[in-house]
Amino acid sequence: HTRGIATGGFVGKRLYYTHYPSGYILPTALLMKLGAENRFWFRLLQILFSLIGLVFLYWIFYLVSNRLVAFLGILFYSISTIFLDYADSLAAMPLEELLRPIIIFLSILSLKNNQKKYFNYLIWIFYFILSLSSYDSTFFVFAWLVGLDLIFKRTDGSTSLTIQKWLFWASAPILAFALQILQN
């Protein structure tokens, strides 16, 4: 998008592409560098992202429930029009459908493990990558992380809030958005 995109006659030509961050294009660009030219391979990559996202969604449901609920949840979501319409899309949705469940899975898994610092770093990395590829889920993910932290701070008897952890997580989309502005 270095030369802008041509739109309708009333809008004219834009010099900056700000609707989505450009990170979601990187897997497609890497596939092109490897020699793929057929649209089939690009869509297959997006379907793989979507299917791996379903696996992480299953694990999320399994961690908080049981196998039957996890299976039914995945079955329901995988036949929904939201999943089927965008599973092979060349836009940002498949990558987002992969990264968001990974972040949620890691945040739940961190509650069951003693290596919270390690999980916080992994969450930050995936949250940064998500923020480079889509604006859509960044506020949801932050609300999820802070909400989960608040809920489990109350249940373990602790009253101190971890503002530093929240600022650490918030730095991922802020840095990614700053890179998007710098790129433009």
N, C-alpha and C positions, 0 to 999 in steps of 0.2 A: 504493500500500500504506500510505497514511497512517493508515488505521483498522485495520490488521492484516488477517489473512486468517482466515477461519473454517475450521477443520479438524475432524477427528472428535471425537466426544463425550468421549473420554478425554484428548485433548490440550487442547481449549479454544481460546481465541482468542489468537493471538499479536499483539503490538504491533509487533514489528520483523521485517522480512523480511531475513534474512541468508544464505539459501541461495545466492543469486547476487547479485553487485552489480547495480544497476539500469541500468547503462550500455547493456546490449543492448536495452533497451526504447526508447532514444532514436530510432533510425531509424524504428521503428513509430510512435512518437508524432509525429515530424515528418511522416510520411506522413499521419497522421490530421489534423494541422494543415493540410495541403495539400488536405484534403477527401476523402481516401479513406475509404470506409466498408465496402467489400466485402473479404472475407477473401482473395480472389484477388490483390489488389494487395499485400497484406502478404506473402503467400507468394511472389509473384513477386520482391519485393525480396530475400527470403531466398535464393531460387534464384539471383538475380544475385550475391549475396555468395558463395555456394558455387561458382558457375562462375568468378568472378574469382579465387577462391582456387585453383581448379584450374589456371588460367593461371599463377599464381605458382608453384605446385608444379611445373608443367612446366618453368618457367624454372630452378628449383632443380636439377631432375634434369639439365637441359641444361647448366647451368654446371659440374656435377661429372662429367658423362658425355658422352653424345652424343644426337642426335635420336631414334634408335631406342629407346634405353633410356628417354628422357623420355616418348616416346609410349606405350610399353608400361607404364611406371609409372602414367601418367595413366589409361590404359585400364583397368588392373587396379583402381586406386583408384575410378574413377568408376562401375564396375559392382559395387563391394562394397556389402554391406548397410550398412556403417557410413556411407558417403556417401549412399546412396539413402534410408535411413531418416530422415536428419536434414537433408538438403539444403533442404527447404522448411519446416523447423520454425520456429515462432515463438519458440522458446526461444533460448538463447545460442549454440548450436552453429554456425549459419551465419556469424555475425559472427566467432566464434573461428576457424573454418575459413578465413576471409579474412585475419585479422590475423596468425595464427601463420606462414603461409607468407611473408607480406610481410616479417616480421622475419627469418626465416631467409634469405630471398632477399637482403635488404639486408646481412646479416652476411657472406654469401659474396661478394657483390659488393664489399664494402668491402675484402676481401683482394686483389682485383684492381685496386683504384683507389688513388690517392695521397691522396684526400680522406677519410681515415678519420674525422676529426673531424666532418665533415658527415654521414657515414653514422651515426656514433654518436648524433648528435642525432636523426636520423630514426628510428633504432631505438628510442631512448628514448621518442619521441612515440608510436609505434605500440605499444610495450610498455605505456605508460601507458593508452592507449585499451583495449588488451586486458585489462588489469587492472581497468579500470572495468566491463568487460562480462562477465568470467568469472574464476573462481578456478582453473579446471581446468588451464590450460596455463602458468600463471605460473612454477611451479617448473621445469617442463620447459624453458621458454624461457631462464630464468636459467642452468640447467645447460648448455644448448646454447651460450649466449654465452660463459660462462666456459670450458667445455671447448674450444670453438673457439679461444679466445684462448690457452689453455695449449698446445694442439697446435701452433699456428702460431708461438708464441713459441719453442718448442723447435726447430722446423725452420729458422727464420731465424737461428739462432745466438745469439739474445738469451737472457739468463738472468734478467732482471728481470721480476718479476710486476707486473701493472698492477692493483693493489688499488684504486686510485682509480677506474679504469674500471669495475671490478666494483661498487663502491659507487654509482657513478653509475647503472649499470643497475638495481641493487637499489632505488634510490630511487623508480623508477617504480611498482612494485607497492606499495611501502610508502606512498607518497603516495596512491595510488588507494584502498588499503584504509583509510587514515586518513580519506579523504573519505567512504567508505562508512560508517564508524563514526560520523563527525560527522553524516552525513545521518540516521542512525538515532537 
